[in-house]
Amino acid sequence: MITIHDLATNQVIEREMNAAEMAQFEKDKANNEAQLAKQATKDAAKQAVLDKLGLSADEVAALLA
């Protein structure tokens, strides 16, 4: 569903997505999931380094401040 809110008239319109909008939505959703997975991998790698060094995230933040 697409929700359009016209602030000038305060009118709210809800409608079904058309094929192009649905395709873009699915593409954006897949890209977002890929970015989240990439960030999770990156975060896990950072945490692994911190674990090897025996430091917490707060301690590293204090060192870098």
C-alpha positions as CSV (number, residue, x, y, z in Angstrom):
1,M,0.0,0.0,0.0
2,I,1.1,3.5,-0.8
3,T,0.0,6.3,1.6
4,I,0.0,9.8,0.2
5,H,-0.6,12.7,2.7
6,D,-1.3,16.1,1.2
7,L,-0.3,18.5,3.9
8,A,-2.0,21.5,2.2
9,T,-5.4,19.8,2.3
10,N,-4.7,17.3,5.0
11,Q,-6.1,14.6,2.7
12,V,-4.8,11.1,3.0
13,I,-5.0,8.7,0.1
14,E,-4.1,5.0,0.3
15,R,-3.7,2.9,-2.8
16,E,-2.1,-0.3,-4.0
17,M,1.4,-0.2,-5.5
18,N,1.6,-0.5,-9.2
19,A,4.0,-3.0,-10.8
20,A,6.9,-0.5,-11.1
21,E,6.6,0.6,-7.5
22,M,6.4,-3.0,-6.3
23,A,9.5,-3.9,-8.2
24,Q,11.4,-0.9,-6.8
25,F,10.2,-1.8,-3.3
26,E,11.4,-5.3,-3.6
27,K,14.8,-4.1,-5.0
28,D,15.1,-1.6,-2.2
29,K,14.2,-4.2,0.4
30,A,16.9,-6.6,-1.0
31,N,19.5,-3.9,-1.0
32,N,18.6,-3.0,2.6
33,E,18.9,-6.6,3.7
34,A,22.3,-6.9,2.0
35,Q,23.5,-3.7,3.7
36,L,22.3,-5.0,7.1
37,A,24.1,-8.3,6.5
38,K,27.2,-6.5,5.5
39,Q,27.1,-4.3,8.6
40,A,26.5,-7.3,10.8
41,T,29.6,-9.0,9.4
42,K,31.6,-5.9,9.8
43,D,30.4,-5.5,13.4
44,A,31.2,-9.2,14.2
45,A,34.8,-8.7,12.8
46,K,35.2,-5.6,15.0
47,Q,34.0,-7.4,18.0
48,A,36.4,-10.3,17.3
49,V,39.3,-7.9,17.3
50,L,38.1,-6.3,20.5
51,D,37.8,-9.8,22.1
52,K,41.4,-10.7,21.0
53,L,42.6,-7.5,22.6
54,G,40.5,-8.0,25.7
55,L,38.9,-4.5,25.4
56,S,35.3,-3.5,25.6
57,A,33.7,-1.0,23.1
58,D,33.6,1.6,25.9
59,E,37.3,1.2,26.5
60,V,38.1,1.6,22.8
61,A,35.9,4.7,22.6
62,A,37.8,6.2,25.6
63,L,41.1,5.4,23.9
64,L,40.1,7.1,20.7
65,A,38.5,10.1,22.3
